[in-house]
Amino acid sequence: MRSALRGLTTRGRCFLAAAAAAAVSALILGEKDLLRVAVLLAVVPLLSAAAVARTRYQLRCSRVLEPHRVSVGATARIVLRLTNTSRLPTGTLLIEDRLPYALGSRPRLVLERLPGHKASSVAYTVRADVRGRYEVGPLVVRLTDPFGLCELTRAFPAVDTLRVVPKVVPLSPVRLAGEYAGAGESHARSVAVHGEDDVATREYRYGDDLRRVHWRSTAKAGELMVRREEQPWESRATMVLDTRLRAHRGEGPTASFEWAVSAAASMAVHLRHGGYRLRLVTETGTDIDTGEGDGSSVGELLDHLAEVKLSQRGDLTRMVRQVRTREDGGLVIALLGMLTPEEAEAVAALRTSGTTCIGFLLDTSTWLHLPEAQRARHDREYQASALALLRGGWRVIHVPHGSALGPLWPQAARGSRGFAVRATLADTVTGRVR
């Protein structure tokens, strides 16, 4: 009741003020009828407060997000369900669900009356143009009486999480180097020629057929080695995302880093649905492996991409070591920002025998308006980095500002023939590609 009295509206407080003024006047003038009016003016807001307080703790709320994960620019439907667990009907309910600024303004909904032991549902939609992890709630319900004399606010503690993942662009199927058509499958896949079980021999185990002993390997190893009867193939791809702050330019959804994140999400979904075992690595130590399973297992990777941010302390050398610790062969796709020639040489060392390396090299200087002299310096550095990757056997794809991933993706199969340079090293790069 004390909380209800604190929830009196301006109208309710005016009633009490009028009651006090009428009571004082009645005492001074000796008018009993005026005193009765004062009592009536005081009782009405008090009864309203009591009625509102009676229904304060008789509500139950639930929230459903449809779906829990959406891409940038898509909408999500949020359904609120309020249940009146008491026998008495409620008054007017004013509902406000608290939302982060990125999801838009807070929805304010009105329920005129909720009978006892009944439930009512209301729904609204939200849209986010910025990826991230957003908390929806808590729900705030304002309870009022029919006369508008008292208003109480109740906040339900439950919150739900909406993940806005990067926009996924559909990609066309292309044949990548080292692809292998598995038995009974109609689509080609890129195969790691050095999978975890892809070795010719292994240690002898009790019960192995002695006819499978590989004597040459036995002589080298100093213990019995037997041939493997099967060499299982595995489609495996590693995504490398450059998250260094100094490597990217631009701000907001149009920044070069956002392009790279969206491209990583698009390629991950495309490759995962193609049957690849996918891994995401960044130079900050992130290492996510989707493992085996269907395409739905890419959700963890997309959730990470929804929250990934630029880092001020990124080490490409550490990233190279991290990739090499678990990968020997397969497909490596790197989304790289601005590199120095030395950094490009370190990244180029990722390519080993049996590894296909594709680099989407973002020309981040095109995300800015630079003076002519400064742009020329950036171009020279960019071209030198591209040349270092090309010499290392990488396929390099030029990504200027305004590029769409869809048209660029087929270049992953054609190699660097689609790579365009704009300065003095053009002839060298073109000769290398040809």
Secondary structure, DSSP 4 states (H G I P E B T S, - for coil): -HHHHHTB-HHHHHHHHHHHHHHHHHHHHT-HHHHHHHHHHHHHHHHHHHHHHHTTT-EEEEEEEE-SEEETT-EEEEEEEEEE-SSSPP-EEEEEE---GGG-SPPEEEE----TT-EEEEEEEEE-SS-EEEEE--EEEEEE-TTS-BEEEEE----EEEEEEPPPPP----PPTTEE--TT-SS-EE-BTT-TT--SEEE--TT--GGGB-HHHHHHHTS-EEE-S----B-EEEEEE--BGGG----GGGSHHHHHHHHHHHHHHHHHHTT-EEEEEETTS-EEE--SS-GGGGHHHHHHHHH---BSS--HHHHHHHHHHH-SSEEEEEEE----HHHHHHHHTT--TTEEEEEEEE-GGGGS---HHHHHHHHHHHHHHHHHHHHTT-EEEEE-TT--HHHHTTHHHHGGGG----STTHHHHHHHH-
